[in-house]
Amino acid sequence: MSDVTIGLVGVGKIARDQHLPAIAATPNCRLAAVADPHAALDDVPSYANLDAMLDAHPEISAVAICTPAHLRYSQARAALLRGKHVLLEKPPGATLSEVEHLITFAGEQGVSLFAAWHSRFAPGVAQAKQWLAERQVQRVMIEWKEDVRVWHPGQAWIWQPGGMGVFDPGINALSIATEILPQPFFLRQAQLLVPSNAQTPIAAELAFTDPRGAVIEANFDFRQTGPQIWDIHIDSDGSRLSLTQGGCRLEIDDELIIEAEEREYPGLYAHFVDLVANGRSEVDVAPLRQVADAFLYGHRDTTDAFI
Protein backbone atom coordinates (compact mmCIF):
# COMPACT_ATOMS: atom_id res chain seq x y z
CA MET A 1 0.00 0.00 0.00
CA SER A 2 1.39 3.41 -0.98
CA ASP A 3 1.81 6.08 1.66
CA VAL A 4 -0.78 8.83 1.91
CA THR A 5 1.09 12.11 2.25
CA ILE A 6 -1.03 14.59 4.18
CA GLY A 7 -1.29 18.35 4.05
CA LEU A 8 -3.20 19.59 7.10
CA VAL A 9 -5.32 22.75 6.76
CA GLY A 10 -6.14 24.46 10.06
CA VAL A 11 -3.86 24.10 13.07
CA GLY A 12 -6.28 24.80 15.89
CA LYS A 13 -7.12 22.81 19.00
CA ILE A 14 -8.67 19.76 17.29
CA ALA A 15 -5.74 19.48 14.87
CA ARG A 16 -3.16 19.65 17.64
CA ASP A 17 -5.02 17.42 20.09
CA GLN A 18 -6.17 14.73 17.66
CA HIS A 19 -5.12 14.97 14.01
CA LEU A 20 -1.37 15.44 14.46
CA PRO A 21 -0.87 12.51 16.88
CA ALA A 22 -3.23 10.30 14.84
CA ILE A 23 -1.35 10.95 11.60
CA ALA A 24 1.94 10.18 13.37
CA ALA A 25 0.51 6.90 14.70
CA THR A 26 -1.07 5.67 11.46
CA PRO A 27 0.90 3.30 9.18
CA ASN A 28 1.17 4.44 5.55
CA CYS A 29 0.30 8.00 6.56
CA ARG A 30 2.76 10.90 6.67
CA LEU A 31 2.41 14.60 7.43
CA ALA A 32 4.21 16.81 4.90
CA ALA A 33 3.05 20.34 5.76
CA VAL A 34 0.36 22.48 7.36
CA ALA A 35 -1.51 25.59 6.27
CA ASP A 36 -3.02 28.21 8.58
CA PRO A 37 -2.91 32.03 8.33
CA HIS A 38 -2.77 32.38 12.12
CA ALA A 39 -0.64 29.46 13.33
CA ALA A 40 2.43 27.39 12.50
CA LEU A 41 4.28 24.33 13.78
CA ASP A 42 7.93 24.49 14.79
CA ASP A 43 8.96 21.19 13.23
CA VAL A 44 6.70 21.03 10.15
CA PRO A 45 6.74 23.27 7.04
CA SER A 46 3.96 25.82 7.60
CA TYR A 47 2.18 28.02 5.09
CA ALA A 48 -0.40 30.80 5.20
CA ASN A 49 -2.88 29.07 2.91
CA LEU A 50 -3.76 25.86 1.09
CA ASP A 51 -2.50 26.93 -2.34
CA ALA A 52 0.91 27.95 -1.01
CA MET A 53 1.23 24.60 0.77
CA LEU A 54 0.29 22.58 -2.32
CA ASP A 55 2.54 24.66 -4.58
CA ALA A 56 5.51 23.98 -2.29
CA HIS A 57 4.72 20.28 -1.77
CA PRO A 58 3.56 18.54 -4.95
CA GLU A 59 4.12 15.21 -3.17
CA ILE A 60 1.03 15.83 -1.02
CA SER A 61 -1.62 13.31 -2.08
CA ALA A 62 -4.34 14.15 0.45
CA VAL A 63 -5.57 17.14 2.41
CA ALA A 64 -7.19 17.02 5.85
CA ILE A 65 -9.35 20.09 6.49
CA CYS A 66 -9.81 21.13 10.11
CA THR A 67 -10.97 24.74 9.68
CA PRO A 68 -14.36 26.09 10.82
CA ALA A 69 -17.23 24.68 8.76
CA HIS A 70 -17.95 27.82 6.75
CA LEU A 71 -14.45 27.66 5.23
CA ARG A 72 -14.45 24.00 4.26
CA TYR A 73 -16.28 24.03 0.94
CA SER A 74 -13.90 26.40 -0.83
CA GLN A 75 -10.83 24.69 0.64
CA ALA A 76 -12.08 21.20 -0.19
CA ARG A 77 -13.01 22.17 -3.74
CA ALA A 78 -9.59 23.76 -4.30
CA ALA A 79 -7.87 20.57 -3.09
CA LEU A 80 -10.12 18.32 -5.18
CA LEU A 81 -9.49 20.50 -8.23
CA ARG A 82 -5.78 19.79 -7.84
CA GLY A 83 -6.41 16.03 -7.69
CA LYS A 84 -5.97 15.62 -3.94
CA HIS A 85 -7.95 13.24 -1.76
CA VAL A 86 -9.80 15.09 1.00
CA LEU A 87 -10.67 14.31 4.61
CA LEU A 88 -13.23 16.68 6.13
CA GLU A 89 -13.40 17.15 9.90
CA LYS A 90 -16.97 17.14 11.15
CA PRO A 91 -19.28 18.66 10.13
CA PRO A 92 -18.23 18.17 6.49
CA GLY A 93 -19.63 21.57 5.50
CA ALA A 94 -21.75 24.50 6.58
CA THR A 95 -24.69 23.40 4.41
CA LEU A 96 -26.01 20.21 2.88
CA SER A 97 -25.86 21.79 -0.58
CA GLU A 98 -22.10 22.34 -0.25
CA VAL A 99 -21.47 18.77 0.81
CA GLU A 100 -23.64 17.29 -1.92
CA HIS A 101 -21.68 19.25 -4.53
CA LEU A 102 -18.35 18.11 -3.08
CA ILE A 103 -19.50 14.49 -3.38
CA THR A 104 -20.27 14.99 -7.07
CA PHE A 105 -17.08 16.95 -7.70
CA ALA A 106 -14.84 14.36 -6.00
CA GLY A 107 -16.36 11.69 -8.24
CA GLU A 108 -15.68 13.81 -11.31
CA GLN A 109 -12.07 14.33 -10.21
CA GLY A 110 -11.58 10.61 -9.49
CA VAL A 111 -10.36 11.12 -5.93
CA SER A 112 -11.56 10.07 -2.47
CA LEU A 113 -13.69 12.26 -0.21
CA PHE A 114 -14.21 11.26 3.44
CA ALA A 115 -16.59 12.88 5.90
CA ALA A 116 -14.82 12.01 9.13
CA TRP A 117 -17.44 11.34 11.80
CA HIS A 118 -14.84 10.53 14.44
CA SER A 119 -17.28 9.38 17.13
CA ARG A 120 -18.26 6.42 14.96
CA PHE A 121 -14.75 5.06 15.58
CA ALA A 122 -15.24 4.91 19.36
CA PRO A 123 -14.51 1.41 20.75
CA GLY A 124 -18.09 0.33 21.48
CA VAL A 125 -19.90 1.65 18.40
CA ALA A 126 -19.39 -1.25 15.97
CA GLN A 127 -20.53 -3.89 18.45
CA ALA A 128 -23.51 -1.77 19.51
CA LYS A 129 -24.57 -1.53 15.86
CA GLN A 130 -24.22 -5.29 15.40
CA TRP A 131 -26.28 -6.05 18.52
CA LEU A 132 -29.07 -3.67 17.49
CA ALA A 133 -29.23 -4.76 13.85
CA GLU A 134 -32.12 -7.22 14.19
CA ARG A 135 -33.79 -5.73 17.25
CA GLN A 136 -36.92 -3.66 17.78
CA VAL A 137 -35.96 -0.39 19.45
CA GLN A 138 -38.54 1.06 21.82
CA ARG A 139 -36.77 4.02 23.42
CA VAL A 140 -33.51 5.93 23.04
CA MET A 141 -32.19 8.55 25.47
CA ILE A 142 -29.19 10.62 24.38
CA GLU A 143 -27.48 12.92 26.89
CA TRP A 144 -24.53 14.92 25.56
CA LYS A 145 -23.38 17.65 27.93
CA GLU A 146 -19.99 19.35 27.99
CA ASP A 147 -18.34 22.62 28.96
CA VAL A 148 -17.78 24.84 25.93
CA ARG A 149 -15.09 26.80 27.83
CA VAL A 150 -12.99 23.63 28.07
CA TRP A 151 -13.44 22.35 24.53
CA HIS A 152 -13.67 25.63 22.58
CA PRO A 153 -11.82 28.26 24.62
CA GLY A 154 -12.08 31.70 23.04
CA GLN A 155 -13.53 30.35 19.79
CA ALA A 156 -16.10 32.99 18.86
CA TRP A 157 -16.90 31.34 15.51
CA ILE A 158 -18.91 28.63 17.24
CA TRP A 159 -21.58 31.22 18.14
CA GLN A 160 -21.87 32.61 14.61
CA PRO A 161 -24.04 31.27 11.74
CA GLY A 162 -22.49 27.99 10.60
CA GLY A 163 -20.71 27.54 13.95
CA MET A 164 -23.50 25.22 15.19
CA GLY A 165 -23.19 26.06 18.90
CA VAL A 166 -24.10 23.04 21.04
CA PHE A 167 -24.63 21.00 17.89
CA ASP A 168 -20.85 20.99 17.39
CA PRO A 169 -20.63 18.26 20.05
CA GLY A 170 -24.26 17.20 19.62
CA ILE A 171 -23.63 16.13 16.05
CA ASN A 172 -21.17 13.57 17.46
CA ALA A 173 -24.04 11.93 19.33
CA LEU A 174 -26.19 12.07 16.20
CA SER A 175 -23.37 10.52 14.16
CA ILE A 176 -23.39 7.54 16.52
CA ALA A 177 -27.19 7.28 16.62
CA THR A 178 -27.53 7.39 12.82
CA GLU A 179 -24.85 4.68 12.61
CA ILE A 180 -26.12 2.20 15.18
CA LEU A 181 -29.92 2.46 15.10
CA PRO A 182 -31.46 -0.07 12.70
CA GLN A 183 -34.15 2.31 11.43
CA PRO A 184 -33.91 5.90 10.14
CA PHE A 185 -35.42 8.44 12.51
CA PHE A 186 -37.11 11.78 12.03
CA LEU A 187 -37.39 14.98 14.04
CA ARG A 188 -40.78 15.70 15.57
CA GLN A 189 -39.97 18.53 17.99
CA ALA A 190 -36.98 20.67 18.95
CA GLN A 191 -36.39 23.37 21.54
CA LEU A 192 -33.28 25.49 20.96
CA LEU A 193 -31.93 27.77 23.71
CA VAL A 194 -29.97 30.65 22.16
CA PRO A 195 -27.92 33.21 24.15
CA SER A 196 -28.99 36.81 23.50
CA ASN A 197 -25.56 37.64 22.05
CA ALA A 198 -25.23 34.52 19.86
CA GLN A 199 -26.68 33.09 16.67
CA THR A 200 -26.40 29.42 17.61
CA PRO A 201 -27.87 27.46 20.54
CA ILE A 202 -26.14 26.76 23.83
CA ALA A 203 -28.60 23.94 24.64
CA ALA A 204 -31.17 21.87 22.78
CA GLU A 205 -33.86 19.30 23.49
CA LEU A 206 -34.89 17.10 20.56
CA ALA A 207 -37.60 14.50 20.06
CA PHE A 208 -37.52 12.02 17.17
CA THR A 209 -39.39 8.91 16.11
CA ASP A 210 -38.72 6.11 13.64
CA PRO A 211 -41.10 4.26 11.26
CA ARG A 212 -41.84 1.69 13.95
CA GLY A 213 -42.79 4.25 16.58
CA ALA A 214 -39.66 4.29 18.73
CA VAL A 215 -39.29 7.28 21.05
CA ILE A 216 -35.88 8.95 20.64
CA GLU A 217 -34.95 11.91 22.81
CA ALA A 218 -31.76 13.96 22.94
CA ASN A 219 -30.60 16.55 25.45
CA PHE A 220 -27.56 18.65 24.48
CA ASP A 221 -26.01 21.30 26.75
CA PHE A 222 -22.84 23.37 26.40
CA ARG A 223 -22.96 24.65 30.01
CA GLN A 224 -21.97 21.45 31.78
CA THR A 225 -19.58 21.75 34.71
CA GLY A 226 -17.93 18.87 36.52
CA PRO A 227 -17.96 15.47 34.81
CA GLN A 228 -18.70 15.64 31.09
CA ILE A 229 -21.58 13.45 29.90
CA TRP A 230 -21.63 11.63 26.55
CA ASP A 231 -24.18 8.83 26.99
CA ILE A 232 -26.71 6.92 24.87
CA HIS A 233 -29.18 4.45 26.44
CA ILE A 234 -31.33 2.20 24.23
CA ASP A 235 -34.22 -0.01 25.33
CA SER A 236 -34.83 -2.83 22.86
CA ASP A 237 -36.74 -6.13 23.08
CA GLY A 238 -36.72 -6.09 26.89
CA SER A 239 -32.99 -5.37 27.10
CA ARG A 240 -31.01 -2.18 27.63
CA LEU A 241 -27.85 -1.17 25.80
CA SER A 242 -25.80 1.67 27.25
CA LEU A 243 -23.07 3.32 25.21
CA THR A 244 -21.37 5.78 27.55
CA GLN A 245 -18.19 7.86 27.84
CA GLY A 246 -18.59 8.90 24.22
CA GLY A 247 -18.71 5.28 23.08
CA CYS A 248 -15.71 4.01 25.04
CA ARG A 249 -17.88 1.93 27.37
CA LEU A 250 -20.57 -0.54 26.23
CA GLU A 251 -22.93 -2.32 28.62
CA ILE A 252 -25.81 -4.63 27.80
CA ASP A 253 -28.25 -5.42 30.61
CA ASP A 254 -25.71 -4.08 33.12
CA GLU A 255 -23.01 -6.45 31.84
CA LEU A 256 -19.82 -4.71 30.81
CA ILE A 257 -18.98 -5.68 27.21
CA ILE A 258 -16.33 -3.14 26.23
CA GLU A 259 -14.34 -0.56 28.15
CA ALA A 260 -11.39 0.90 26.27
CA GLU A 261 -9.46 4.11 25.93
CA GLU A 262 -10.50 6.63 23.30
CA ARG A 263 -8.65 6.08 20.00
CA GLU A 264 -11.14 7.50 17.51
CA TYR A 265 -8.75 9.47 15.32
CA PRO A 266 -6.20 6.70 14.68
CA GLY A 267 -9.11 4.54 13.54
CA LEU A 268 -10.41 7.37 11.42
CA TYR A 269 -7.08 7.91 9.65
CA ALA A 270 -6.57 4.17 9.12
CA HIS A 271 -9.97 4.11 7.43
CA PHE A 272 -9.07 7.12 5.27
CA VAL A 273 -5.88 5.39 4.10
CA ASP A 274 -7.97 2.35 3.19
CA LEU A 275 -10.48 4.47 1.26
CA VAL A 276 -7.69 6.11 -0.73
CA ALA A 277 -6.00 2.77 -1.45
CA ASN A 278 -9.27 1.35 -2.79
CA GLY A 279 -10.39 4.45 -4.69
CA ARG A 280 -13.51 4.93 -2.60
CA SER A 281 -15.32 7.86 -0.99
CA GLU A 282 -17.48 7.84 2.14
CA VAL A 283 -19.67 10.85 2.84
CA ASP A 284 -22.72 10.23 5.03
CA VAL A 285 -24.76 13.42 5.44
CA ALA A 286 -27.31 11.90 7.86
CA PRO A 287 -25.91 13.56 11.03
CA LEU A 288 -25.71 16.97 9.33
CA ARG A 289 -29.23 16.52 7.97
CA GLN A 290 -30.54 15.92 11.50
CA VAL A 291 -28.93 19.17 12.67
CA ALA A 292 -30.31 21.04 9.66
CA ASP A 293 -33.77 19.70 10.50
CA ALA A 294 -33.40 20.99 14.07
CA PHE A 295 -32.54 24.49 12.85
CA LEU A 296 -35.38 24.33 10.30
CA TYR A 297 -38.06 22.92 12.61
CA GLY A 298 -36.95 23.95 16.10
CA HIS A 299 -38.56 26.52 18.39
CA ARG A 300 -36.05 29.14 19.60
CA ASP A 301 -36.00 30.62 23.08
CA THR A 302 -33.58 33.34 24.19
CA THR A 303 -31.43 32.97 27.28
CA ASP A 304 -28.77 35.03 29.05
CA ALA A 305 -25.84 36.31 27.03
CA PHE A 306 -22.89 33.93 26.95
CA ILE A 307 -19.62 35.34 28.28
C-alpha positions as CSV (number, residue, x, y, z in Angstrom):
1,M,0.0,0.0,0.0
2,S,1.4,3.4,-1.0
3,D,1.8,6.1,1.7
4,V,-0.8,8.8,1.9
5,T,1.1,12.1,2.3
6,I,-1.0,14.6,4.2
7,G,-1.3,18.3,4.0
8,L,-3.2,19.6,7.1
9,V,-5.3,22.8,6.8
10,G,-6.1,24.5,10.1
11,V,-3.9,24.1,13.1
12,G,-6.3,24.8,15.9
13,K,-7.1,22.8,19.0
14,I,-8.7,19.8,17.3
15,A,-5.7,19.5,14.9
16,R,-3.2,19.7,17.6
17,D,-5.0,17.4,20.1
18,Q,-6.2,14.7,17.7
19,H,-5.1,15.0,14.0
20,L,-1.4,15.4,14.5
21,P,-0.9,12.5,16.9
22,A,-3.2,10.3,14.8
23,I,-1.3,11.0,11.6
24,A,1.9,10.2,13.4
25,A,0.5,6.9,14.7
26,T,-1.1,5.7,11.5
27,P,0.9,3.3,9.2
28,N,1.2,4.4,5.5
29,C,0.3,8.0,6.6
30,R,2.8,10.9,6.7
31,L,2.4,14.6,7.4
32,A,4.2,16.8,4.9
33,A,3.1,20.3,5.8
34,V,0.4,22.5,7.4
35,A,-1.5,25.6,6.3
36,D,-3.0,28.2,8.6
37,P,-2.9,32.0,8.3
38,H,-2.8,32.4,12.1
39,A,-0.6,29.5,13.3
40,A,2.4,27.4,12.5
41,L,4.3,24.3,13.8
42,D,7.9,24.5,14.8
43,D,9.0,21.2,13.2
44,V,6.7,21.0,10.2
45,P,6.7,23.3,7.0
46,S,4.0,25.8,7.6
47,Y,2.2,28.0,5.1
48,A,-0.4,30.8,5.2
49,N,-2.9,29.1,2.9
50,L,-3.8,25.9,1.1
51,D,-2.5,26.9,-2.3
52,A,0.9,27.9,-1.0
53,M,1.2,24.6,0.8
54,L,0.3,22.6,-2.3
55,D,2.5,24.7,-4.6
56,A,5.5,24.0,-2.3
57,H,4.7,20.3,-1.8
58,P,3.6,18.5,-5.0
59,E,4.1,15.2,-3.2
60,I,1.0,15.8,-1.0
61,S,-1.6,13.3,-2.1
62,A,-4.3,14.2,0.5
63,V,-5.6,17.1,2.4
64,A,-7.2,17.0,5.9
65,I,-9.3,20.1,6.5
66,C,-9.8,21.1,10.1
67,T,-11.0,24.7,9.7
68,P,-14.4,26.1,10.8
69,A,-17.2,24.7,8.8
70,H,-18.0,27.8,6.8
71,L,-14.5,27.7,5.2
72,R,-14.5,24.0,4.3
73,Y,-16.3,24.0,0.9
74,S,-13.9,26.4,-0.8
75,Q,-10.8,24.7,0.6
76,A,-12.1,21.2,-0.2
77,R,-13.0,22.2,-3.7
78,A,-9.6,23.8,-4.3
79,A,-7.9,20.6,-3.1
80,L,-10.1,18.3,-5.2
81,L,-9.5,20.5,-8.2
82,R,-5.8,19.8,-7.8
83,G,-6.4,16.0,-7.7
84,K,-6.0,15.6,-3.9
85,H,-8.0,13.2,-1.8
86,V,-9.8,15.1,1.0
87,L,-10.7,14.3,4.6
88,L,-13.2,16.7,6.1
89,E,-13.4,17.1,9.9
90,K,-17.0,17.1,11.1
91,P,-19.3,18.7,10.1
92,P,-18.2,18.2,6.5
93,G,-19.6,21.6,5.5
94,A,-21.7,24.5,6.6
95,T,-24.7,23.4,4.4
96,L,-26.0,20.2,2.9
97,S,-25.9,21.8,-0.6
98,E,-22.1,22.3,-0.2
99,V,-21.5,18.8,0.8
100,E,-23.6,17.3,-1.9
101,H,-21.7,19.3,-4.5
102,L,-18.4,18.1,-3.1
103,I,-19.5,14.5,-3.4
104,T,-20.3,15.0,-7.1
105,F,-17.1,16.9,-7.7
106,A,-14.8,14.4,-6.0
107,G,-16.4,11.7,-8.2
108,E,-15.7,13.8,-11.3
109,Q,-12.1,14.3,-10.2
110,G,-11.6,10.6,-9.5
111,V,-10.4,11.1,-5.9
112,S,-11.6,10.1,-2.5
113,L,-13.7,12.3,-0.2
114,F,-14.2,11.3,3.4
115,A,-16.6,12.9,5.9
116,A,-14.8,12.0,9.1
117,W,-17.4,11.3,11.8
118,H,-14.8,10.5,14.4
119,S,-17.3,9.4,17.1
120,R,-18.3,6.4,15.0
121,F,-14.8,5.1,15.6
122,A,-15.2,4.9,19.4
123,P,-14.5,1.4,20.8
124,G,-18.1,0.3,21.5
125,V,-19.9,1.6,18.4
126,A,-19.4,-1.3,16.0
127,Q,-20.5,-3.9,18.5
128,A,-23.5,-1.8,19.5
129,K,-24.6,-1.5,15.9
130,Q,-24.2,-5.3,15.4
131,W,-26.3,-6.0,18.5
132,L,-29.1,-3.7,17.5
133,A,-29.2,-4.8,13.8
134,E,-32.1,-7.2,14.2
135,R,-33.8,-5.7,17.2
136,Q,-36.9,-3.7,17.8
137,V,-36.0,-0.4,19.5
138,Q,-38.5,1.1,21.8
139,R,-36.8,4.0,23.4
140,V,-33.5,5.9,23.0
141,M,-32.2,8.6,25.5
142,I,-29.2,10.6,24.4
143,E,-27.5,12.9,26.9
144,W,-24.5,14.9,25.6
145,K,-23.4,17.6,27.9
146,E,-20.0,19.3,28.0
147,D,-18.3,22.6,29.0
148,V,-17.8,24.8,25.9
149,R,-15.1,26.8,27.8
150,V,-13.0,23.6,28.1
151,W,-13.4,22.3,24.5
152,H,-13.7,25.6,22.6
153,P,-11.8,28.3,24.6
154,G,-12.1,31.7,23.0
155,Q,-13.5,30.3,19.8
156,A,-16.1,33.0,18.9
157,W,-16.9,31.3,15.5
158,I,-18.9,28.6,17.2
159,W,-21.6,31.2,18.1
160,Q,-21.9,32.6,14.6
161,P,-24.0,31.3,11.7
162,G,-22.5,28.0,10.6
163,G,-20.7,27.5,13.9
164,M,-23.5,25.2,15.2
165,G,-23.2,26.1,18.9
166,V,-24.1,23.0,21.0
167,F,-24.6,21.0,17.9
168,D,-20.8,21.0,17.4
169,P,-20.6,18.3,20.0
170,G,-24.3,17.2,19.6
171,I,-23.6,16.1,16.0
172,N,-21.2,13.6,17.5
173,A,-24.0,11.9,19.3
174,L,-26.2,12.1,16.2
175,S,-23.4,10.5,14.2
176,I,-23.4,7.5,16.5
177,A,-27.2,7.3,16.6
178,T,-27.5,7.4,12.8
179,E,-24.8,4.7,12.6
180,I,-26.1,2.2,15.2
181,L,-29.9,2.5,15.1
182,P,-31.5,-0.1,12.7
183,Q,-34.2,2.3,11.4
184,P,-33.9,5.9,10.1
185,F,-35.4,8.4,12.5
186,F,-37.1,11.8,12.0
187,L,-37.4,15.0,14.0
188,R,-40.8,15.7,15.6
189,Q,-40.0,18.5,18.0
190,A,-37.0,20.7,18.9
191,Q,-36.4,23.4,21.5
192,L,-33.3,25.5,21.0
193,L,-31.9,27.8,23.7
194,V,-30.0,30.6,22.2
195,P,-27.9,33.2,24.2
196,S,-29.0,36.8,23.5
197,N,-25.6,37.6,22.0
198,A,-25.2,34.5,19.9
199,Q,-26.7,33.1,16.7
200,T,-26.4,29.4,17.6
201,P,-27.9,27.5,20.5
202,I,-26.1,26.8,23.8
203,A,-28.6,23.9,24.6
204,A,-31.2,21.9,22.8
205,E,-33.9,19.3,23.5
206,L,-34.9,17.1,20.6
207,A,-37.6,14.5,20.1
208,F,-37.5,12.0,17.2
209,T,-39.4,8.9,16.1
210,D,-38.7,6.1,13.6
211,P,-41.1,4.3,11.3
212,R,-41.8,1.7,14.0
213,G,-42.8,4.3,16.6
214,A,-39.7,4.3,18.7
215,V,-39.3,7.3,21.0
216,I,-35.9,8.9,20.6
217,E,-35.0,11.9,22.8
218,A,-31.8,14.0,22.9
219,N,-30.6,16.6,25.4
220,F,-27.6,18.7,24.5
221,D,-26.0,21.3,26.8
222,F,-22.8,23.4,26.4
223,R,-23.0,24.7,30.0
224,Q,-22.0,21.5,31.8
225,T,-19.6,21.8,34.7
226,G,-17.9,18.9,36.5
227,P,-18.0,15.5,34.8
228,Q,-18.7,15.6,31.1
229,I,-21.6,13.4,29.9
230,W,-21.6,11.6,26.5
231,D,-24.2,8.8,27.0
232,I,-26.7,6.9,24.9
233,H,-29.2,4.4,26.4
234,I,-31.3,2.2,24.2
235,D,-34.2,0.0,25.3
236,S,-34.8,-2.8,22.9
237,D,-36.7,-6.1,23.1
238,G,-36.7,-6.1,26.9
239,S,-33.0,-5.4,27.1
240,R,-31.0,-2.2,27.6
241,L,-27.9,-1.2,25.8
242,S,-25.8,1.7,27.2
243,L,-23.1,3.3,25.2
244,T,-21.4,5.8,27.5
245,Q,-18.2,7.9,27.8
246,G,-18.6,8.9,24.2
247,G,-18.7,5.3,23.1
248,C,-15.7,4.0,25.0
249,R,-17.9,1.9,27.4
250,L,-20.6,-0.5,26.2
251,E,-22.9,-2.3,28.6
252,I,-25.8,-4.6,27.8
253,D,-28.3,-5.4,30.6
254,D,-25.7,-4.1,33.1
255,E,-23.0,-6.5,31.8
256,L,-19.8,-4.7,30.8
257,I,-19.0,-5.7,27.2
258,I,-16.3,-3.1,26.2
259,E,-14.3,-0.6,28.1
260,A,-11.4,0.9,26.3
261,E,-9.5,4.1,25.9
262,E,-10.5,6.6,23.3
263,R,-8.7,6.1,20.0
264,E,-11.1,7.5,17.5
265,Y,-8.8,9.5,15.3
266,P,-6.2,6.7,14.7
267,G,-9.1,4.5,13.5
268,L,-10.4,7.4,11.4
269,Y,-7.1,7.9,9.6
270,A,-6.6,4.2,9.1
271,H,-10.0,4.1,7.4
272,F,-9.1,7.1,5.3
273,V,-5.9,5.4,4.1
274,D,-8.0,2.3,3.2
275,L,-10.5,4.5,1.3
276,V,-7.7,6.1,-0.7
277,A,-6.0,2.8,-1.4
278,N,-9.3,1.4,-2.8
279,G,-10.4,4.4,-4.7
280,R,-13.5,4.9,-2.6
281,S,-15.3,7.9,-1.0
282,E,-17.5,7.8,2.1
283,V,-19.7,10.9,2.8
284,D,-22.7,10.2,5.0
285,V,-24.8,13.4,5.4
286,A,-27.3,11.9,7.9
287,P,-25.9,13.6,11.0
288,L,-25.7,17.0,9.3
289,R,-29.2,16.5,8.0
290,Q,-30.5,15.9,11.5
291,V,-28.9,19.2,12.7
292,A,-30.3,21.0,9.7
293,D,-33.8,19.7,10.5
294,A,-33.4,21.0,14.1
295,F,-32.5,24.5,12.8
296,L,-35.4,24.3,10.3
297,Y,-38.1,22.9,12.6
298,G,-36.9,24.0,16.1
299,H,-38.6,26.5,18.4
300,R,-36.1,29.1,19.6
301,D,-36.0,30.6,23.1
302,T,-33.6,33.3,24.2
303,T,-31.4,33.0,27.3
304,D,-28.8,35.0,29.1
305,A,-25.8,36.3,27.0
306,F,-22.9,33.9,26.9
307,I,-19.6,35.3,28.3
